[in-house]
Amino acid sequence: MIFSRCGLFTIVSLVVSIVVLSLSFSTPLINAALNNQEYTQAEYLVGLFNLQNQFPVSGGVINFCGNDTIIKCDPSKVSVISLLLVGNGSQVVTLQLFTPFQKLTVLNLNNVQAGNQFVPDVSNYKIATPTWTVTSFICKRCNITALPDLILGFLSFGAPDNPIEGNTPNQVFTNLRSLDLSISDPIFLRERYIIFNQTSEVISFPDTSQLVLSEIPGHIRTGSNLKLYITLGISFNFSTLSRLGDIKGIDSLSLTDQFKLYSDEVDFPLSFLNIVNGAKDVSFTNINFRGPSSPLLINSTSLRSLIFRNSPLFNINGGDFPFDIFALTVSIYSLVLSNCSIERVPDLIIKTVADYELNLDLSNNQITTIPNNPKNMNVNFNNNQLTGTIPTSYCNTYSFFANNSLGGVLPDCYRCFAKDPFVQRAIAGNNGFTNFDTNWTPSQYPSCSPTTLNVSMYFFSVGSAISVTGMIGWTPDYYHLPQYPTVFRNIAVPNRLAWINGIPTANYTKMISDGYFNVTFTATTPNVTVRINVTVSKAIIDSVEYVPIIGGYSFFITGSGFGANVQKVSFKLGPYTCVTSSAGNIFAACLVYETSIPQDMYNMTVLVQGVPDNADPFPVYIKYPYPFVFAVDGCPITGGPVILYGSYGTVYSNASVLVDQLECAITSINETIINCTISETGTRGYHNLTVVVNSILWFSYRSFVYTEDNLPCPNNCGGHGRCDGLFGACMCDKGWTGPSCSFALLNQTGSGGGIDHNTTIGTDLENGQFNFTSDINFGFKIVSIRELDGLNNENVSREIQLSGWKPYNMTNTNVPNPYQNNTYTNRLMLFDNETTIIYQMELVKEDRNHTFADYPMVLKNGSIKISFSIAGWPYLSQFNSLQLVIESSVDPIEAACALSPTIQTSSTGDSLNYLTLELNGKMMYGRFVPRVISDGRPTYSKAVLVDQQTNSVRIGLNLPYCQTLCELDPDFSSLLIESKAPVDECHPSDLDDKKWILPTAIVVGVVGFVMLSIIGIFVARRVFYVKVSLKHGVIFLKKRRSRD
């Protein structure tokens, strides 16, 4: 047969194509795309590590991409992206073995000989070769003894099980996100330290760091994502445990004596429990902490879990629980004290209102008695020495009692659900119950009837949700609705409450039509089916709790019949709409977007769509809970520690304090006290105070003042007194008085000045007054209480005029005459008798020293001391404060002869210091001491000039935001002087024939919620008497001199 050249070529081409095609089906060409350089190097590494039998071979070609656990290729099988190579300890590795893999991202080596130069070589090449993309480098058991002093170029680095020792510069970790320097064998233990390259640096650990250290380094970077796991190294310095108090804001901290190197007792770093924004999860393992002498308080602001394992001395008096369990903060959800030799546990009573979702692990101790557990905590009592029976209250907790010596009757909640694996784990071990044997097989388990379970319908609510109560078991997998198998089942509280949600509309309608549904329990013996009748229940409110949030208030409502559909249930708090945020049949939450709700009683109401009758209104008294400050211990103007007394709740995240724009760095915080430090120099005067706790802001307008010790005094006190630099006021020597101690006092015995103590005091109970004579010269009175706008004290939110005083006996309300012990007391009740205001006057019979709010005063014989208190004021806003207004005015009698007074004031900063008034040859002086007692704590206030008319002066005494009680105790030393001014026809030289009228000045120091005013009367030549009237206030009377 003859073929043309062209035809022959065609036939040959066809044959070749057929052969190639057949080969493509018979031999996988997966490695054909792997470049020759990487293929050759991979072949060398496989031979070096004796891994030939780990990869498939076909046609003499090794499929390196066929075992991802050793060599992983990119999706196109072009390049190697990951290497995991485990040697036998003899393989020597260098950088050049891995540079051919230009797209390598993960290099993981184990049990090879690398040496100290290998790590810097790999890092430097990575930095110098951008196309070489290694981001994760691990070299385990590589015989590395030191890390390089350079910034590693990886995101993740590990050198576990290497005999690293000495100092590692902190800059090594600069770019890392993950670091593993752990060890699993004590042969690798060495002394290891982290050092600074510069003394001012802060150690910046990677987000996840596993370390072996011989001390706790100082100045560790804070960061919410940092997880720090430290194993104690050789020669560990336990004194550095105190540095744990400097570690703030991290996620997890673990400290472990992994190889039990140390048995000596060490002190637990107590400051660690008071860290503001400290670590969230903390654990200590195999550290022999010395037990405390008294129960420890946990004031850490963010601690979620605290774990002590194998600290056999960490108890009190050889066996008592080491913490004050009543004071545990609600932020802690897990507390582990395992193998701490605890023998006695107090009743698990916490101060929180609701059930406390705390998991308490007390396993491996010597506890003999099960404590009461009213808050339904989950407790692990495994491996103790418990005797007696399991209380039925533990049926509502996920608690464990395995390997104890319990006996008696096992509660039905365990016995009936014995097929549930949880129950089997919870009671296993040496326990010997009279009605149950933990060694029984399921065929021997006792039977339980529907009556025993006592399961019932609690309510069926609109919104396709059901709540069932009774002995419902432990695990939702062990109860079913046979008629409705697809519904979602949950257990909210074991053996108390179950939720059944996700009921389709058709099933919901059928349940209503049938009037019942069945529940089958499969953990019982035999299976138990219970019929539950369906009724649509009326919504009922049982309780309402509230907390402030950013922008308003969050309310938590418990009761029944709310349903689970937030679109179908709505709430109102008085006039405020409360937007439903969640609903779960027996509870609901709603939000009121109003930052300032006036303090008052409101009705909470609920409306559920489809329910004909809804809950009766539930009364809720709104009183701002937190945050707020009622008293301040300030610092000098140059800075220093500050204490803020107030209310701050129990969650302290995102907390800060500002004085104007200066930060007061928080050092500790609990429910009632913030300690902070100002590190910059401030300015004199009153400053705005801003406090943020849990991202909720509280602001007080110009309420912070620095403590000063060098304020100037008038005329340097004239040489007759000493200067009190704290307030800029003179403390006059005996016999002298006045703003600058320039007025001499006459002897008040005999014919000198003062009140005639032989005068009979008369009282008029109906008008609430007492008097000494009937002539009037001058007087003062308390006019009103203002509530000031907290954002600007110049705005008045409301003003209450103080009138209608009633006589009141503070010690015995049955005594008709309230004038006792030289004291006269009046009382006002405001706001439906919720607010009590007491105004008290005392006639001082002898000189005595008096200290109020840490400020000393002298009460002179013949003076009048005035006290003032406000209890239970209903603020319109948590930002507001109070101002007491005092007026001194001219009586209209013979007004034609009452010339305009001369009024002078002196102030320190923006608070009045003292004030003098002169009229018709007479002068009165008063000093203001800016101190007040707020809810039992001394703090600062200020006096301001409210109004000044021709013949009257009004002074405001500003009080802080005191929720319970405000007290004032002013230093009021008033001076009445007859000057030598010339006289005129309206003022003849015989002054005894005229009634002279003077406005008075009051010196008031504000302390807390009570105001006390002390009025001292000093006379140069005449004797004056006093008349006290509820209508006119305190009135000074000049005695007439008889004419001969």
GUPAKE-71576 format. One record per residue (C-alpha): y, x, z; residue in one letter. Coordinates in steps of 0.001 Angstrom, whole numbers, padded with zeros to 6 digits, always signed. Layout:
N
YXZa ...
***
This chain:
1044
+000000+000000+000000m +003338+001379-001029i +006602+000716+000891f +010069+001468-000157s +012121+003847+001996r +014287+000965+003111c +011324-001187+003942g +009640+001587+005894l +012742+002096+008011f +012842-001589+008783t +009216-001622+009914i +009698+001435+012162v +012763-000114+013751s +010854-003300+014425l +008001-001407+016100v +010403+000543+018321v +012150-002642+019317s +008848-004246+020247i +007839-001216+022353v +011166-001119+024176v +011051-004844+024751l +007531-004621+026152s +008539-001789+028473l +011456-003810+029761s +009065-006475+030985f +006461-004121+032427s +008659-001487+034273t +011644-002454+036468p +014576-000202+035622l +016474-000837+038866i +017457+002858+039322n +018499+003385+035747a +022114+002653+036764a +022158+005043+039832l +024071+008087+038638n +022148+011316+038350n +024098+013115+041056q +023403+010459+043708e +019784+010032+042570y +019156+013771+042880t +020799+013963+046310q +018973+010869+047577a +015693+012430+046439e +016535+015591+048405y +017384+013662+051593l +014198+011599+051371v +012212+014814+051197g +014207+016454+054036l +013572+013514+056366f +009950+012937+055199n +010705+009404+053985l +008812+009493+050681q +006462+006696+051646n +009381+004389+052532q +010447+003766+048923f +008579+002250+045964p +007850+004497+042997v +007223+003273+039482s +006732+005425+036411g +007711+008473+038400g +011085+006894+039344v +011914+006321+043046i +013551+002999+043821n +016087+004205+046452f +017723+000778+046589c +014481-000874+047612g +014785-000264+051390n +018145-001346+052729d +017348-000199+056273t +017455+003466+055166i +019511+003587+051981i +021700+000669+051001k +023230+000416+047540c +026166-001574+046270d +025370-004908+044556p +025308-003312+041080s +022846-000609+042287k +025225+002054+040990v +026120+003853+044227s +024785+004395+047741v +027053+002807+050348i +025038+003292+053556s +022673+005919+054961l +020551+005604+058099l +018499+008752+058535l +016264+009496+061543v +014966+013038+061881g +012484+014793+064109n +015036+017161+065643g +014505+019986+063165s +016658+018824+060271q +019916+020751+059940v +022673+018651+058417v +025969+019717+056867t +028822+017938+055140l +027594+018982+051667q +024477+016830+052031l +026585+013652+051847f +029613+014371+049648t +027770+013397+046414p +027774+009778+047642f +031383+009009+046738q +031249+005327+047742k +029492+005927+051054l +030962+003732+053821t +028362+004064+056621v +026766+007359+057715l +024291+006997+060585n +022272+010038+061658l +019756+010322+064510n +017896+013284+066033n +019219+016068+063817v +020823+019473+064279q +024506+019067+063436a +026560+021197+065810g +030182+020898+066841n +031673+021694+063437q +029936+018822+061700f +032193+016069+063076v +035534+017711+062111p +034124+018637+058700d +033174+015047+057944v +036492+013712+059270s +038647+016214+057385n +036801+015588+054128y +037222+011850+054596k +040976+012275+055054i +041339+014730+052164a +039215+012686+049753t +040549+009120+049483p +037684+008108+047202t +035154+009008+049911w +035239+005781+051889t +033206+006491+055041v +034601+004184+057749t +031671+004257+060186s +030136+007553+061338f +027407+007782+064000i +025620+010969+064972c +023077+010280+067726k +021180+013203+069288r +022967+015663+067029c +023330+018443+069637n +027126+017993+069766i +028603+019561+072904t +032317+018990+072288a +034555+016722+070242l +037317+018212+068087p +040987+018167+069021d +042022+016079+066043l +042512+012476+064995i +039235+011201+063574l +039549+009539+060188g +037110+006679+060803f +037356+003147+062091l +034090+003450+064018s +032659+006613+065544f +029640+007237+067747g +028061+010327+069285a +025614+008787+071750p +022981+010910+073505d +024789+014184+072965n +025416+016777+075720p +029191+016501+075370i +031063+018066+078277e +034529+019138+079345g +037838+017659+078229n +038238+015372+075252t +041831+014960+074032p +042863+011327+073889n +044237+011696+070342q +040641+011757+069062v +040579+007963+069491f +043916+007153+067858t +042635+005398+064712n +039270+004166+065997l +038398+000545+066575r +034952+001281+067983s +033719+004257+070006l +030222+004988+071365d +029770+008049+073584l +027066+006489+075739s +023805+008096+076839i +020347+006656+077406s +018737+009716+079012d +020108+011665+082023p +019315+014979+080302i +022544+014506+078372f +024696+014043+081504l +027621+016438+081798r +031067+016435+083358e +033354+014586+080948r +037068+013869+081100y +039689+012266+078902i +042915+014274+078924i +046434+013838+077583f +047881+016123+074990n +051272+015229+076423q +051924+014021+079951t +053901+011008+078754s +051161+009644+076513e +049081+006582+077196v +045358+006711+076510i +044695+004331+073648s +041006+003538+073630f +039386+001767+070693p +038867-001979+071081d +035217-001396+072021t +034592+001826+073935s +031370+003043+075564q +031981+006176+077604l +030471+008528+080167v +033222+009865+082431l +033582+011898+085615s +036777+010069+086586e +038761+006947+085674i +041608+008145+083446p +045126+007010+084191g +047574+005225+081913h +044997+003323+079889i +046461+001253+077083r +046566-002463+077708t +045287-004794+075055g +043722-008230+074999s +040841-007079+072750n +039848-003946+074662l +036261-003854+075945k +035728-000774+078104l +032230+000197+079294y +032135+003270+081568i +029037+005070+082878t +029538+007394+085844l +029096+011018+084828g +028349+014186+086773i +030654+014879+089779s +032367+011521+089502f +035681+011370+091416n +035546+008049+093282f +039143+008357+094434s +040164+007578+090863t +038783+004036+091238l +042268+003146+092454s +043407+003588+088843r +041534+000416+087945l +044610-001400+089227g +046594+000068+086326d +044318-001380+083648i +045897-004628+082518k +045394-007219+079858g +041991-006028+078606i +039096-008282+077760d +036181-006581+079543s +035652-003730+081992l +032245-002442+083104s +031598+000387+085567l +027953+001470+085995t +026082+004194+087830d +023435+003960+085130q +021153+006671+086512f +021804+005988+090234k +023324+009391+090839l +025340+008391+093915y +024255+006806+097191s +027281+007476+099417d +029450+004552+100481e +032711+004152+098595v +035689+001898+099213d +036229-000965+096826f +039683-000727+095143p +041263-003813+096733l +044381-003571+094570s +042161-004395+091626f +041851-007981+092901l +045630-008440+092718n +046234-007290+089163i +048657-009407+087176v +047139-010119+083762n +044230-007774+084486g +040807-007563+082894a +039142-010881+082149k +035488-009908+082642d +034655-007196+085182v +031307-005842+086341s +030166-003148+088788f +026519-002034+088768t +024688+000340+091140n +027858+001298+093025i +027483+001373+096794n +030739-000311+097793f +031509-000429+101493r +031710-003994+102814g +035147-005428+103686p +036131-006263+107272s +037313-009770+106355s +036875-012141+103371p +038602-010846+100267l +041181-012857+098352l +041171-012792+094560i +044729-012977+093266n +044082-011589+089805s +045827-013769+087285t +043308-013765+084473s +039912-012876+085921l +037176-015002+084330r +034050-013295+085651s +033434-010788+088440l +030016-009146+088785i +028528-006967+091543f +024939-005887+091012r +023017-003637+093413n +025772-002985+095952s +023646-003387+099114p +026532-002852+101556l +029005-005196+099900f +029030-007888+102582n +030774-008583+105883i +029209-007785+109256n +025859-006976+107729g +025334-010187+105782g +028341-012529+105474d +029756-013602+102117f +032464-011038+101179p +034993-013367+099506f +037173-016240+100680d +035383-018828+098589i +037857-021572+099481f +040683-019596+097857a +038917-018758+094598l +041198-019415+091639t +040082-021848+088979v +040326-019141+086333s +037058-017596+087578i +034031-019249+086021y +031405-016654+087006s +030944-014717+090260l +027835-012548+090615v +026799-010956+093926l +023237-009871+093235s +021409-007563+095647n +024349-007248+098014c +022308-007904+101200s +024034-011240+101757i +022353-013359+104428e +024857-016133+105063r +026925-018199+102615v +029652-020667+103686p +029777-024197+102366d +030866-024048+098753l +034173-025813+099287i +037015-024953+096927i +040603-026147+097233k +040610-027537+093676t +040593-031312+093306v +037992-031748+090573a +034455-030372+090436d +034703-026618+090029y +032784-025292+087041e +031832-022035+088743l +028575-020215+088096n +027670-018378+091292l +024824-015838+091113d +023462-014954+094583l +020060-013749+093456s +018132-010928+095143n +019724-011282+098578n +018409-012363+102006q +019949-015833+102195i +017918-018196+104392t +019903-021469+104258t +021143-023406+101241i +024878-024133+101705p +026482-027492+101073n +027824-027743+097547n +030323-030627+097279p +032003-029177+094169k +028736-029096+092196n +028760-025374+091459m +025868-023876+089532n +024185-021411+091904v +021384-018897+091296n +019384-018498+094527f +016405-016758+092902n +014593-014151+094997n +016077-014918+098401n +014499-016065+101682q +015452-019739+101538l +013594-022173+103769t +013827-025934+104229g +014294-028384+101377t +016498-028552+098304i +019451-030900+099004p +019716-033778+096546t +023344-032762+095851s +021962-029872+093772y +020522-032445+091352c +023984-032489+089760n +024054-028719+089190t +022182-026225+087071y +020937-024177+090041s +017882-021960+090495f +015593-021613+093545f +012673-019556+092203a +010744-017158+094450n +011859-018446+097844n +010038-020139+100746s +011267-023679+100234l +009139-026656+101182g +009317-030304+102132g +009835-033041+099581v +010997-031911+096156l +013819-034251+095030p +012878-036700+092271d +015392-035132+089901c +013075-032098+089688y +009719-033834+090210r +010216-036515+087576c +011316-034096+084849f +008740-031404+085504a +007976-031017+081785k +011517-029768+081169d +011417-025923+080917p +014621-025749+082961f +012906-027375+085948v +009946-025063+085620q +012196-022017+085761r +014358-023435+088555a +011616-023973+091171i +008935-021444+090167a +007480-018840+092501g +006495-018953+096149n +007937-022350+097006n +005514-024853+098509g +006607-028472+098252f +004643-031280+099819t +004842-033519+096743n +004702-030920+093973f +002843-027694+093236d +004537-025245+090886t +001085-024140+089719n +000148-027594+088432w -000450-028151+084728t +001389-030993+082914p -001670-033227+083274s -001272-032981+087065q +002440-033808+087176y +003253-036960+089186p +004372-040099+087393s +007863-041602+087608c +008872-045169+086891s +012115-046563+085439p +012957-047751+088949t +012791-044177+090231t +015105-042961+087525l +017605-045732+088291n +019310-045254+084928v +022002-047780+084187s +024796-048520+081748m +028050-047318+083243y +030128-048720+080460f +030166-049312+076759f +033551-048687+075231s +035243-049542+072009v +035222-046516+069737g +031457-046141+069224s +030737-044200+072418a +028493-044843+075389i +028271-043378+078869s +025061-043699+080840v +024700-042865+084517t +021750-042291+086794g +018901-039819+086897m +019132-038823+083253i +017522-035400+083518g +018717-031924+082637w +018445-031338+078890t +019635-033671+076116p +016563-032776+074015d +014431-034736+076469y +015984-038175+076083y +016251-040254+072894h +017432-043599+071571l +014411-044834+069556p +016483-047454+067718q +019205-044951+066846y +017607-041501+066403p +020605-039871+064690t +023205-040351+067421v +024563-037319+069225f +023350-036934+072811r +024851-034809+075561n +024614-034367+079319i +027969-034000+081025a +026632-033728+084581v +022878-033362+085120p +021312-036468+086631n +024663-038181+086825r +026326-038727+083474l +025297-038634+079808a +027410-039229+076728w +026122-040796+073549i +028563-040365+070691n +028586-040520+066927g +027237-044065+066697i +027730-045384+063145p +029696-048608+062821t +026627-050541+061709a +024656-049377+064744n +027575-050123+066996y +027751-053669+065657t +023992-054080+066111k +024176-052898+069734m +026821-055493+070451i +024720-058151+068700s +021474-057181+070462d +023156-056771+073799g +021008-053761+074693y +019505-050462+073570f +016593-048360+074796n +016546-044802+076128v +013253-042897+076215t +012786-039870+078482f +010148-037377+077294t +010231-034878+080179a +008667-037454+082516t +004990-038229+083076t +004358-040475+081264p +007331-040972+078941n +009695-043536+080429v +011682-046053+078366t +014634-047790+079992v +016428-050814+078602r +020191-050683+079038i +022251-053832+078672n +025385-053509+076576v +028689-054964+077647t +032198-054097+076537v +033895-053037+079729s +037466-053317+080870k +039324-050031+080970a +039858-048847+084533i +042033-045975+085791i +040655-044293+088917d +042845-041192+089148s +045639-039354+087360v +046428-035655+087588e +049130-033788+085704y +050277-030266+084955v +053336-028958+083122p +052851-027580+079630i +055150-026086+077027i +057459-028933+076043g +056336-031519+078585g +053427-032631+080787y +049701-032972+080293s +047985-035843+082115f +044257-036031+082892f +043027-039558+083574i +039621-040464+084968t +038121-043935+085055g +036059-045898+082578s +036281-047832+079343g +038593-045457+077470f +036243-044938+074553g +035954-041758+072527a +038343-042567+069685n +041820-041220+070375v +043208-043504+067692q +042175-046594+069649k +043349-045744+073165v +046987-045269+074186s +048780-044574+077468f +052290-044981+078857k +053887-043439+081939l +056620-045854+082835g +059064-045688+079903p +057457-042536+078467y +054843-042569+075727t +051829-040436+076636c +050207-039326+073374v +046402-039383+073655t +044947-035934+072953s +041298-036541+073915s +039073-039313+075175a +035530-039264+076485g +034763-042699+077875n +035258-041851+081550i +038155-039488+081034f +041144-039095+078765a +044025-036713+078345a +047497-037436+077070c +050775-035592+076614l +054325-036616+077499v +056752-034600+075404y +059578-034618+077925e +060364-031454+079881t +062391-033163+082622s +060935-036353+084083i +063008-037552+087056p +061107-037351+090317q +059991-040914+091035d +057059-043331+091124m +055807-044435+087684y +053023-046735+086482n +050386-045296+084171m +049047-047992+081833t +046308-047907+079198v +045703-050023+076095l +042296-049922+074372v +042068-051697+071032q +039439-054425+070930g +039287-054880+074715v +040784-058188+075875p +041605-056945+079379d +042910-053505+080214n +043336-051528+083393a +045813-052527+086032d +048832-050195+086229p +048041-047074+088221f +050938-045656+090309p +051711-041976+089755v +054357-040138+091744y +055879-037439+089533i +057008-034368+091399k +057429-031205+089381y +054479-028968+090389p +055312-025570+088871y +056745-023179+087998p +059914-023112+090104f +061652-020824+092594v +063125-022090+095847f +064043-018788+097528a +064729-015190+096498v +064583-011873+098330d +066798-009829+096058g +067143-006106+095497c +070121-003738+095519p +072325-003666+092454i +070664-000385+091458t +067311-002173+091165g +064124-002363+093178g +061475-004850+094340p +062217-008592+094281v +060256-011448+095870i +060416-014936+094356l +059113-017725+096588y +058115-020887+094781g +055230-022639+093074s +053406-021043+090133y +050127-022902+089682g +046790-021127+089273t +046916-019770+085719v +049236-016790+085344y +048908-015694+081740s +052087-014912+079764n +054141-014529+082956a +057603-012941+083013s +060839-012848+085019v +064352-012222+083701l +067614-011786+085617v +070064-012537+082843d +068620-010157+080239q +067126-007611+082661l +063357-007698+083047e +061890-007944+086521c +058420-006504+085841a +055774-008545+087650i +053527-006508+089952t +051624-009401+091539s +051575-013174+091408i +049775-015994+093196n +050374-019700+093710e +053477-019240+095890t +054827-015689+095475i +055878-013465+092586i +056522-009793+093308n +058461-008028+090592c +060603-004925+090146t +063957-004443+088408i +064263-000902+087078s +067796-001093+085671e +071217-001329+087318t +072722-004801+087435g +076211-006153+088101t +077826-007984+090997r +078018-011720+091133g +075554-014515+090478y +073109-014329+087572h +070796-016625+085653n +067141-016523+086695l +064376-017243+084155t +060715-017459+085152v +057873-018012+082689v +054315-018684+083926v +051489-019625+081590n +054131-019804+078832s +056032-022543+080781i +059702-021793+081378l +061811-022479+084470w +065515-021663+084489f +068117-021603+087234s +071807-021253+086425y +073543-018371+088245r +071223-018437+091264s +070279-014757+091584f +072460-012324+093529v +071863-008659+094270y +071872-007524+097886t +074937-005377+098490e +075860-003173+101413d +079299-001993+100362n +081382-005101+099651l +084983-004613+100876p +086444-006626+103750c +090031-007938+104105p +092354-005210+105403n +089257-003302+106512n +089074-005727+109467c +092406-004537+110912g +090865-002054+113295g +089527-004915+115447h +086080-005424+113939g +083414-004032+111636r +082860-004853+107986c +079639-006633+106999d +079195-005111+103555g +076448-007553+102670l +078885-010476+102518f +082280-008755+102552g +083174-010444+105856a +084582-009095+109125c +082596-009231+112361m +085494-009300+114823c +085549-007603+118203d +085693-009723+121313k +089105-011333+121661g +089953-011162+117971w +089405-013453+115035t +090636-014370+111578g +089779-013142+108035p +090827-009603+108913s +090426-009828+112748c +094233-009829+113054s +094596-012803+115448f +094255-012278+119187a +092516-014988+121218l +093971-016072+124568l +091759-016437+127602n +090169-019875+127289q +089708-020297+131004t +092436-022027+132910g +095461-023007+130855s +094517-021100+127743g +093328-022586+124499g +090150-024543+123881g +088675-027938+124567i +089213-029429+127975d +085670-029750+129308h +086787-032119+132041n +087600-034743+129467t +085220-037711+129478t +083364-038102+126168i +083276-041651+124893g +080871-042990+122265t +080967-045888+119860d +077384-046386+118626l +078265-049128+116179e +080744-046924+114328n +078792-043761+115029g +081609-041773+116618q +082554-039907+119755f +086049-038901+120913n +088011-036980+123480f +091505-038541+123181t +093210-040962+120841s +095764-038657+119200d +095069-037238+115726i +096106-033893+114342n +093600-032884+111664f +089952-033250+110656g +087183-032734+108110f +084171-034643+106861k +081132-034328+104590i +081847-036349+101465v +078896-036378+099065s +075833-034698+097616i +075867-033762+093959r +072880-033005+091774e +073979-030296+089367l +072695-029772+085852d +070291-026850+086008g +071382-025462+082644l +075047-025497+083601n +076133-026101+087208n +079545-027206+085995e +077971-030487+084876n +077134-033083+087527v +074000-035130+086826s +074763-037581+089632r +076768-037779+092861e +075823-039758+095977i +078640-040665+098364q +077587-040184+101988l +078614-043208+103986s +076987-045644+106353g +075692-043087+108862w +073493-044437+111646k +073052-042914+115112p +069692-041199+115393y +067748-039538+118191n +065604-036752+116706m +063359-036365+119756t +062933-039988+120840n +063842-042817+118487t +063423-045336+121339n +066383-043922+123284v +069404-046107+122424p +072079-043471+123092n +071647-040608+120595p +074257-038443+122355y +072182-036020+124436q +072445-032378+125404n +075992-032242+124024n +074616-033131+120574t +075419-036152+118431y +073109-036946+115493t +073592-039261+112511n +071157-040104+109745r +071210-041564+106244l +068177-042845+104332m +068458-042860+100538l +066292-043713+097524f +064206-046448+099199d +063959-044377+102376n +062236-041509+100507e +065122-039132+101233t +066374-038327+104730t +069772-036757+105394i +070660-035703+108941i +074144-034728+110061y +074285-033246+113564q +077205-032114+115750m +076885-030060+118923e +079619-029316+121446l +079005-025699+122479v +079484-025332+126278k +079098-021570+126573e +079185-018478+124393d +075869-017622+122753r +074485-015519+119933n +072845-017326+117053h +070860-015962+114085t +070151-018011+111018f +068501-016790+107817a +068647-013229+109124d +072414-013501+109606y +073895-013120+113131p +076641-015447+114355m +078472-015969+117656v +078987-019517+118923l +082071-019660+121130k +082517-021834+124182n +084385-024934+123094g +083360-024821+119440s +081551-027501+117477i +078353-026642+115629k +077448-028837+112665i +073987-028993+111110s +072997-030685+107904f +069561-031235+106366s +068200-032894+103232i +064515-033813+103054a +062675-035191+100020g +065428-035220+097431w +064155-036789+094144p +065458-034433+091468y +066248-035768+088026l +065021-032483+086554s +063138-029423+087771q +066060-027318+086551f +068625-029087+088748n +070013-028052+092121s +072110-029649+094868l +075682-029240+096025q +077051-030447+099349l +080728-031430+099072v +083020-031067+102119i +086576-032355+102168e +089553-031444+104323s +092403-033905+103922s +095741-034961+105432v +095818-038177+107470d +098445-040614+106109p +100061-041036+109556i +103708-039870+109323e +102949-038501+105875a +106662-038078+105262a +106609-035141+107650c +103396-033639+106269a +104503-030805+104037l +102251-029414+101329s +099801-026890+102764p +099578-023299+101649t +095999-022630+100564i +094560-019172+099960q +091012-018197+099021t +089121-014948+098748s +085905-014557+096827s +083167-012014+096244t +081786-012418+092752g +082032-016128+092037d +081414-017385+095593s +084182-018173+098086l +084294-015654+100905n +086946-017179+103148y +089794-019656+102925l +093007-020173+104897t +095321-023168+105017l +098811-023182+106523e +100941-026278+107127l +103926-027036+109303n +103637-023776+111174g +099896-024113+111851k +097113-022192+110068m +093376-022796+109828m +090887-020188+108646y +087280-020551+107576g +084613-018119+106362r +081745-018862+103961f +078446-017046+104410v +076263-017517+101296p +072942-017959+103092r +070598-020959+103202v +067026-021748+104251i +065087-023348+101413s +061626-024741+102198d +061477-022407+105180g +062657-019239+103381r +066101-017610+103730p +067855-017201+100409t +071296-017073+098833y +073735-019796+098023s +077395-019867+097170k +080562-021788+098022a +082869-022962+095258v +086239-024667+095172l +085521-028122+093764v +088989-029674+093882d +092398-028964+095375q +095135-031572+095669q +098497-031418+097408t +097101-032315+100824n +093331-031919+100410s +090672-029397+099561v +087078-030026+098458r +084519-027246+098728i +081017-027337+097270g +078098-025573+098924l +075452-024935+096262n +071817-025203+097356l +068734-023959+095488p +065937-026131+094069y +064302-027049+097384c +061556-029634+097067q +060815-030384+100709t +063694-029521+103010l +067175-027985+102652c +068846-026568+105767e +072379-025295+106252l +073655-023316+109239d +077128-022084+108317p +079163-019631+110322d +082216-021810+110795f +084888-020126+112886s +088085-022076+112409s +091343-020697+113681l +094340-022849+114583l +097533-020860+115040i +101065-022035+115750e +103304-019763+113717s +106922-018857+114361k +108198-020389+111168a +111692-021980+111254p +111892-025685+111960v +113837-028488+110265d +114734-032110+110937e +111205-033206+110245c +109890-030525+112611h +112121-030233+115699p +111608-027446+118148s +109987-029822+120611d +106697-029993+118806l +105074-032049+121558d +106656-035258+120279d +105040-035080+116859k +101564-035580+115493k +100836-032662+113156w +098198-033077+110494i +096273-030145+108959l +093563-029983+106313p +090667-027933+107648t +088645-025163+106128a +084941-024776+106744i +082915-021610+106698v +079409-022527+105621v +076327-020362+105132g +073511-022053+103332v +069991-021406+104533v +067119-023378+103007g +067507-027086+103191f +069605-027358+106369v +073309-026770+106615m +074825-025883+109941l +078586-025656+110429s +080114-024083+113498i +083664-025008+114264i +085461-022803+116720g +088874-023885+117935i +091269-021262+119158f +094774-022062+120299v +097649-019715+120815a +099758-021798+123184r +098586-025392+123373r +095328-027080+124365v +093821-029262+121660f +091169-031946+121946y +088607-033206+119476v +087705-036643+118179k +084624-037080+115978v +084474-040129+113739s +082000-041118+111074l +084900-042521+109116k +087335-039620+109441h +084974-036737+110198g +085986-034164+112827v +089564-034585+114042i +091502-032067+116136f +094042-033542+118568l +096927-031774+120270k +097403-032682+123907k +100761-034302+124752r +102822-032523+127344r +104540-034836+129777s +108323-034861+129887r +110127-034273+133115d 
***
